[in-house]
């Protein structure tokens, strides 16, 4: 297997909302908020569902990699309920090897309410459900060791079972990549993430704001200097400014593709990572990796949801 993804198995529920809806519900645009099942149902009660699909950040990337013809797998925890079955079916339909044996759990399958405002930004409210209970026993050593690369999401990091799952993956992998996931996620786990970035990871994905928050940078130049100093492959997306990768002391840049009709930014970072990792495992040059990530990212923002 080329790449094994490990992350939160979440069913995405896409809805269009106004900016006023975010204000009324004290939600911060473009971030992810963890909520309980009652709040999830309350928010959803006044909304029209546009689309429901198997999601989760790393799962979105893994599907993108599969669509590009790569042999990939995914581990994420679901319940043996209706949403759990739909989740597994969704991955199987995309030719992703789903490597988790679902069973009856106390919590239902996780769901993410993706709220899309008129400016195409997405704000996420996530009920983790049983996805947040993944642990080291849910991941098989052989699946990790037989993969060229393991891809993790920062969303997964939490004390207890998820942290043990995370550490097991890192300690047994041939090569490891991770996405910092979200600005609030970085704020919650800053010291742990900094330790991982400096000492454990081979490839790091982040957007400009996440990377600056991680090291308390005052300017983007500081993130470049930091990235050079750790001698890793640091990949930073910058929206309209394009994307940058820092490979040791070398810097590679790629311009953004101008899109006239942006419909939804959901999955932009996930599909960028898919394109970039496709380049890595197929021996593309650093600039070609950036270009492939940018290509996929530009395609996904022209449609609703995180599936090309």
Secondary structure as the mmCIF struct_conf table of DSSP 4:
data_model
#
loop_
_struct_conf.conf_type_id
_struct_conf.id
_struct_conf.beg_label_comp_id
_struct_conf.beg_label_asym_id
_struct_conf.beg_label_seq_id
_struct_conf.end_label_comp_id
_struct_conf.end_label_asym_id
_struct_conf.end_label_seq_id
STRN STRN1 UNK A 3 UNK A 6
STRN STRN2 UNK A 10 UNK A 16
HELX_RH_AL_P HELX_RH_AL_P1 UNK A 19 UNK A 24
TURN_TY1_P TURN_TY1_P1 UNK A 25 UNK A 26
TURN_TY1_P TURN_TY1_P2 UNK A 29 UNK A 30
STRN STRN3 UNK A 32 UNK A 34
HELX_RH_AL_P HELX_RH_AL_P2 UNK A 37 UNK A 44
TURN_TY1_P TURN_TY1_P3 UNK A 45 UNK A 46
STRN STRN4 UNK A 49 UNK A 55
HELX_RH_AL_P HELX_RH_AL_P3 UNK A 57 UNK A 67
TURN_TY1_P TURN_TY1_P4 UNK A 68 UNK A 69
STRN STRN5 UNK A 72 UNK A 75
STRN STRN6 UNK A 79 UNK A 79
BEND BEND1 UNK A 80 UNK A 81
HELX_RH_AL_P HELX_RH_AL_P4 UNK A 82 UNK A 93
TURN_TY1_P TURN_TY1_P5 UNK A 94 UNK A 95
STRN STRN7 UNK A 97 UNK A 98
STRN STRN8 UNK A 103 UNK A 103
BEND BEND2 UNK A 106 UNK A 107
HELX_LH_PP_P HELX_LH_PP_P1 UNK A 108 UNK A 109
STRN STRN9 UNK A 110 UNK A 116
TURN_TY1_P TURN_TY1_P6 UNK A 118 UNK A 119
BEND BEND3 UNK A 120 UNK A 120
STRN STRN10 UNK A 122 UNK A 127
HELX_RH_3T_P HELX_RH_3T_P1 UNK A 129 UNK A 133
HELX_RH_3T_P HELX_RH_3T_P2 UNK A 136 UNK A 138
BEND BEND4 UNK A 139 UNK A 139
HELX_RH_AL_P HELX_RH_AL_P5 UNK A 141 UNK A 145
TURN_TY1_P TURN_TY1_P7 UNK A 146 UNK A 146
BEND BEND5 UNK A 147 UNK A 148
STRN STRN11 UNK A 149 UNK A 153
HELX_RH_3T_P HELX_RH_3T_P3 UNK A 154 UNK A 156
TURN_TY1_P TURN_TY1_P8 UNK A 159 UNK A 160
HELX_RH_AL_P HELX_RH_AL_P6 UNK A 161 UNK A 172
BEND BEND6 UNK A 174 UNK A 175
STRN STRN12 UNK A 176 UNK A 179
HELX_RH_AL_P HELX_RH_AL_P7 UNK A 183 UNK A 188
TURN_TY1_P TURN_TY1_P9 UNK A 189 UNK A 189
HELX_RH_AL_P HELX_RH_AL_P8 UNK A 190 UNK A 199
TURN_TY1_P TURN_TY1_P10 UNK A 200 UNK A 200
BEND BEND7 UNK A 202 UNK A 202
STRN STRN13 UNK A 203 UNK A 207
HELX_RH_AL_P HELX_RH_AL_P9 UNK A 208 UNK A 215
TURN_TY1_P TURN_TY1_P11 UNK A 216 UNK A 216
BEND BEND8 UNK A 218 UNK A 219
HELX_RH_AL_P HELX_RH_AL_P10 UNK A 220 UNK A 230
TURN_TY1_P TURN_TY1_P12 UNK A 231 UNK A 231
BEND BEND9 UNK A 232 UNK A 232
STRN STRN14 UNK A 233 UNK A 237
HELX_RH_3T_P HELX_RH_3T_P4 UNK A 239 UNK A 241
STRN STRN15 UNK A 243 UNK A 247
TURN_TY1_P TURN_TY1_P13 UNK A 248 UNK A 249
STRN STRN16 UNK A 250 UNK A 254
HELX_LH_PP_P HELX_LH_PP_P2 UNK A 255 UNK A 258
BEND BEND10 UNK A 260 UNK A 260
TURN_TY1_P TURN_TY1_P14 UNK A 266 UNK A 267
HELX_RH_AL_P HELX_RH_AL_P11 UNK A 268 UNK A 281
TURN_TY1_P TURN_TY1_P15 UNK A 282 UNK A 283
HELX_RH_AL_P HELX_RH_AL_P12 UNK A 286 UNK A 300
TURN_TY1_P TURN_TY1_P16 UNK A 301 UNK A 302
BEND BEND11 UNK A 303 UNK A 306
#
